[in-house]
Every structure is written in C-alpha cells, then in structure tokens.
Amino acid sequence: MSRLLVVQNHPGGGPGRFGDWLAADGLSLDVVHAYAGAPLPRRLTHRGVMVLGGGYLPDDDVRAPWLAPTRALVAEALEREVPVFGICLGGQLLARVAGGTVQADHGTPEFGSTPLSLRPEAGGDPLFRGLPERVTAVEHHVDAVTALPPGAAWLMESAGCPYQAFRVGERAWGVQFHPEADADRVRSWDPERMRALGLDPAELRRRADRDEPAAGAVWREVARRFAAVVVA
C-alpha cells in the first residue's frame, strides 16, 4: 500500500472520515501526533503528505515548534512533486511555503456548515473538476489565506473567505474547510464558546445535520481522487 504521512497539529484534529476514505482507497496512513512531541521524519519517504488543522498560524514556531519541520517537508514535497493535501492550518501552511500570505483574525470567521462555490478554474483540476457548483463543508477558522502563491489555481470560494481551495503546481492542494469533519464534529464543539462568538449552537447542529448527506458524498469523491493521485 502507498504510505501517506499525516501531520496532526491538535489532539482533537485527527484525519476523521477523510482518513477512513483514503485508507479504503488503498493508502496506509502514518499519523504523526506532532502536537504531542512525536518526531517528524527528517526527509520525506512517503508517497504523499497530508497536514491537518490546528489553532496556529503556519509560522507560529514558538507555540508549535513542529511547524518548522512540517514546512520543510511540504517544501520538499513541492520540489519533488509529491502529492500534498493541506486542511485549514495545513492549507494555510502550504500557501505560506509556496509564497502566499496568511493573516491572523482576518475577514469573517466561519464556523459550522458553510456554502462554498466552485470556480471556473476547477474545471480542469484532478480533484475538483465536475463537483457541484454549490456545496457545503464544515468550517472552523478565524485566520485566513490573504494572497495565493504565485501561479496557484484558485478552485473554491465562500462569501466570507475567498480562498477556500487552491492548487499549487500539479499535485498539491490546500483547503480552508474541513472535509474530514462531519455533523458529529460540530456537535462536539463547546456551546458556551459558540455563544460567545455570537453563534447559536443548536442552529449550527441543525445545519450540519441537514447538509451532511450531500456534502459527505462530495468530499468522499475528492478523497477518492486524491488517493488515486498518490497511488499513481
């Protein structure tokens, strides 16, 4: 089986259903709990890399010292054209490594099931081509990519955050949303924190339950396509 390196940046931020789908499609996931001090490889020997989310900026090396070696591995993957999939912080880290910019507390925070729009550039993309023009995904972010890397393909956007999905080169993708998170993840969020942000926890759960069937089918297909890129 093709081995995929998975960098986990937060105890509650595992690969979830996306990881299950990738495993079902022929990948062997080596999940490194970097947040807990598990060492990252010095050199990339895997067939692909997936970097998950977490409550840091991509260069927050004081609070999260493992981000520096993670950036080095992603840079190596880009140089060698090893497939990359970055989720939330992971997508921001990919953008940062490739020459884009990321800003803290930028724009409209997004939480819960959020409408996304497919852009015309996605028509020729190996992962996003042919997806519905409108789909939802779970969001949980206040930081955002503010400029894409030079030459990146801009694939998806939302009303509150333009850079929801992009591709660097031919085999590296970053997304701001959480395709690995389902409605159960939304139900696990602290309701007091949601209320402090001006959100209604019950409404967040209701929307996530409503959108789950259609959204899950879309992100399952994206996982299948990424696994195929890694295996190939």
C-alpha positions as CSV (number, residue, x, y, z in Angstrom):
1,M,0.0,0.0,0.0
2,S,1.1,3.6,-0.7
3,R,2.1,5.3,2.5
4,L,0.7,8.8,3.4
5,L,2.4,11.0,6.0
6,V,-0.3,12.7,8.1
7,V,0.7,15.6,10.4
8,Q,-1.8,16.1,13.3
9,N,-1.5,19.5,14.9
10,H,-4.2,19.3,17.6
11,P,-5.4,16.4,19.8
12,G,-9.0,16.8,18.5
13,G,-8.0,17.3,14.9
14,G,-7.4,13.8,13.5
15,P,-7.9,12.7,9.9
16,G,-11.5,11.6,10.7
17,R,-13.6,10.3,7.9
18,F,-11.3,11.6,5.2
19,G,-8.6,9.4,6.6
20,D,-11.0,6.4,6.6
21,W,-11.8,7.1,3.0
22,L,-8.2,7.3,2.0
23,A,-7.4,4.0,3.7
24,A,-10.4,2.4,1.9
25,D,-8.9,3.6,-1.4
26,G,-5.5,2.0,-0.8
27,L,-3.4,4.3,1.3
28,S,-1.6,3.4,4.5
29,L,-1.8,6.4,6.9
30,D,1.2,7.2,9.2
31,V,-0.3,9.7,11.6
32,V,2.3,11.7,13.5
33,H,0.9,13.3,16.6
34,A,3.2,16.3,16.3
35,Y,1.4,18.3,18.9
36,A,2.3,15.7,21.5
37,G,6.0,15.7,20.6
38,A,6.1,12.8,18.2
39,P,9.0,13.3,15.8
40,L,8.6,14.1,12.1
41,P,10.8,12.4,9.6
42,R,13.9,14.4,8.5
43,R,13.3,13.5,4.9
44,L,10.2,12.6,3.0
45,T,10.0,8.9,2.2
46,H,6.2,8.7,1.9
47,R,4.2,8.8,-1.3
48,G,2.1,11.8,-0.1
49,V,1.7,14.3,2.7
50,M,-1.5,15.5,4.5
51,V,-1.3,18.3,7.0
52,L,-4.3,18.8,9.3
53,G,-5.8,21.7,11.1
54,G,-4.9,23.4,14.4
55,G,-5.2,26.7,16.2
56,Y,-1.9,28.2,15.0
57,L,-0.6,30.3,12.2
58,P,1.7,28.4,9.8
59,D,4.9,30.0,11.2
60,D,3.8,30.0,14.9
61,D,7.1,28.2,15.8
62,V,7.3,29.4,19.4
63,R,4.0,27.8,20.4
64,A,4.2,24.9,17.9
65,P,7.9,24.1,17.2
66,W,7.0,21.2,15.0
67,L,5.7,23.6,12.3
68,A,9.2,24.4,11.1
69,P,10.0,20.8,10.2
70,T,6.5,20.4,8.7
71,R,7.1,23.4,6.4
72,A,10.4,21.8,5.4
73,L,8.6,18.5,4.5
74,V,6.0,20.4,2.5
75,A,8.7,22.3,0.7
76,E,10.4,19.1,-0.2
77,A,7.2,17.6,-1.4
78,L,6.6,20.6,-3.7
79,E,10.1,20.4,-5.1
80,R,9.8,16.6,-5.8
81,E,6.1,16.9,-6.9
82,V,5.0,14.5,-4.1
83,P,1.2,14.9,-3.6
84,V,0.1,17.2,-0.7
85,F,-3.3,17.8,0.8
86,G,-3.5,20.6,3.4
87,I,-6.6,21.2,5.6
88,C,-7.3,24.5,7.3
89,L,-3.9,25.2,9.1
90,G,-2.4,22.7,6.6
91,G,-3.8,24.6,3.7
92,Q,-2.5,27.9,5.1
93,L,0.9,26.3,5.6
94,L,1.0,25.1,2.0
95,A,0.1,28.6,0.9
96,R,2.9,30.1,3.1
97,V,5.5,27.6,1.9
98,A,4.7,28.3,-1.7
99,G,4.9,32.1,-1.4
100,G,1.4,33.1,-0.4
101,T,0.4,35.1,2.7
102,V,-1.7,34.2,5.7
103,Q,-3.1,36.7,8.2
104,A,-4.4,36.1,11.7
105,D,-8.0,37.1,12.6
106,H,-8.7,38.1,9.0
107,G,-12.1,38.6,7.4
108,T,-15.3,37.0,8.6
109,P,-14.8,34.0,11.0
110,E,-16.6,30.9,9.7
111,F,-18.0,28.1,11.9
112,G,-20.2,25.2,11.0
113,S,-21.6,24.1,7.7
114,T,-20.8,26.8,5.2
115,P,-21.8,27.2,1.5
116,L,-18.9,27.0,-1.0
117,S,-18.8,27.9,-4.7
118,L,-16.8,26.1,-7.3
119,R,-14.8,28.5,-9.5
120,P,-14.3,28.1,-13.3
121,E,-10.6,27.2,-12.8
122,A,-11.7,24.0,-11.1
123,G,-12.9,22.6,-14.4
124,G,-9.5,21.1,-15.2
125,D,-8.5,20.2,-11.7
126,P,-7.9,16.5,-10.9
127,L,-9.7,16.7,-7.5
128,F,-12.3,19.4,-8.0
129,R,-13.5,19.0,-11.6
130,G,-17.1,18.2,-12.1
131,L,-18.1,18.8,-8.5
132,P,-21.4,20.6,-7.8
133,E,-21.2,24.4,-8.3
134,R,-22.6,24.8,-4.8
135,V,-21.6,22.5,-1.9
136,T,-21.1,22.9,1.8
137,A,-18.3,22.0,4.2
138,V,-17.6,22.4,7.9
139,E,-15.6,25.4,8.7
140,H,-13.8,26.4,12.0
141,H,-11.4,29.3,11.4
142,V,-10.6,32.9,12.1
143,D,-7.3,33.1,10.3
144,A,-7.2,33.0,6.5
145,V,-5.0,33.0,3.4
146,T,-4.9,36.6,2.1
147,A,-2.9,36.0,-1.1
148,L,-2.5,32.8,-3.0
149,P,1.0,31.7,-4.0
150,P,2.2,32.9,-7.5
151,G,0.7,30.7,-10.2
152,A,-1.7,28.9,-7.9
153,A,-5.1,27.7,-9.3
154,W,-8.0,29.2,-7.3
155,L,-10.6,26.5,-7.1
156,M,-13.3,27.4,-4.5
157,E,-14.6,30.4,-2.6
158,S,-17.2,31.4,0.0
159,A,-19.0,34.6,0.8
160,G,-16.8,35.2,3.9
161,C,-13.5,33.8,2.8
162,P,-12.4,33.9,-0.9
163,Y,-9.5,31.3,-0.8
164,Q,-11.3,28.1,0.2
165,A,-9.4,25.8,-2.1
166,F,-6.4,26.1,-4.3
167,R,-3.8,24.0,-6.1
168,V,0.0,24.7,-6.2
169,G,1.7,23.2,-9.2
170,E,0.1,19.9,-10.4
171,R,-0.1,17.8,-7.2
172,A,-0.5,20.0,-4.1
173,W,-3.9,21.2,-2.7
174,G,-4.9,23.4,0.2
175,V,-8.4,23.8,1.6
176,Q,-9.6,26.2,4.3
177,F,-12.6,24.0,5.2
178,H,-12.7,20.6,6.9
179,P,-13.7,17.7,4.6
180,E,-12.8,15.3,7.4
181,A,-15.4,16.8,9.8
182,D,-19.0,15.6,9.8
183,A,-22.0,16.7,11.8
184,D,-20.8,14.9,14.9
185,R,-17.7,17.2,15.0
186,V,-20.0,20.2,15.1
187,R,-22.0,18.7,18.0
188,S,-18.7,18.2,19.9
189,W,-17.9,22.0,20.0
190,D,-18.2,23.9,23.3
191,P,-21.6,25.6,23.2
192,E,-20.5,28.4,25.5
193,R,-17.7,29.3,23.2
194,M,-20.0,29.3,20.2
195,R,-22.4,31.6,22.1
196,A,-19.5,33.9,23.0
197,L,-18.8,34.2,19.2
198,G,-22.4,35.2,18.6
199,L,-23.5,31.8,17.3
200,D,-26.4,29.6,18.1
201,P,-25.1,26.1,18.9
202,A,-28.5,24.5,18.1
203,E,-28.6,26.1,14.7
204,L,-25.1,25.1,13.9
205,R,-26.0,21.5,14.7
206,R,-29.2,21.7,12.7
207,R,-27.4,23.0,9.6
208,A,-24.7,20.4,9.8
209,D,-27.2,17.6,10.1
210,R,-29.2,19.0,7.1
211,D,-26.1,19.4,4.9
212,E,-24.3,16.2,5.8
213,P,-25.6,13.7,3.2
214,A,-24.9,15.8,0.1
215,A,-21.6,17.2,1.5
216,G,-20.3,13.8,2.6
217,A,-20.8,12.4,-0.9
218,V,-18.8,15.3,-2.5
219,W,-15.8,15.0,-0.1
220,R,-15.8,11.3,-0.4
221,E,-15.2,11.7,-4.1
222,V,-12.4,14.2,-3.5
223,A,-10.7,11.7,-1.2
224,R,-11.0,9.0,-3.8
225,R,-9.4,11.3,-6.4
226,F,-6.6,12.3,-4.0
227,A,-5.8,8.7,-3.2
228,A,-5.6,7.9,-6.9
229,V,-3.1,10.7,-7.4
230,V,-0.9,9.4,-4.5
231,V,-1.1,5.8,-5.8
232,A,-0.3,6.8,-9.4
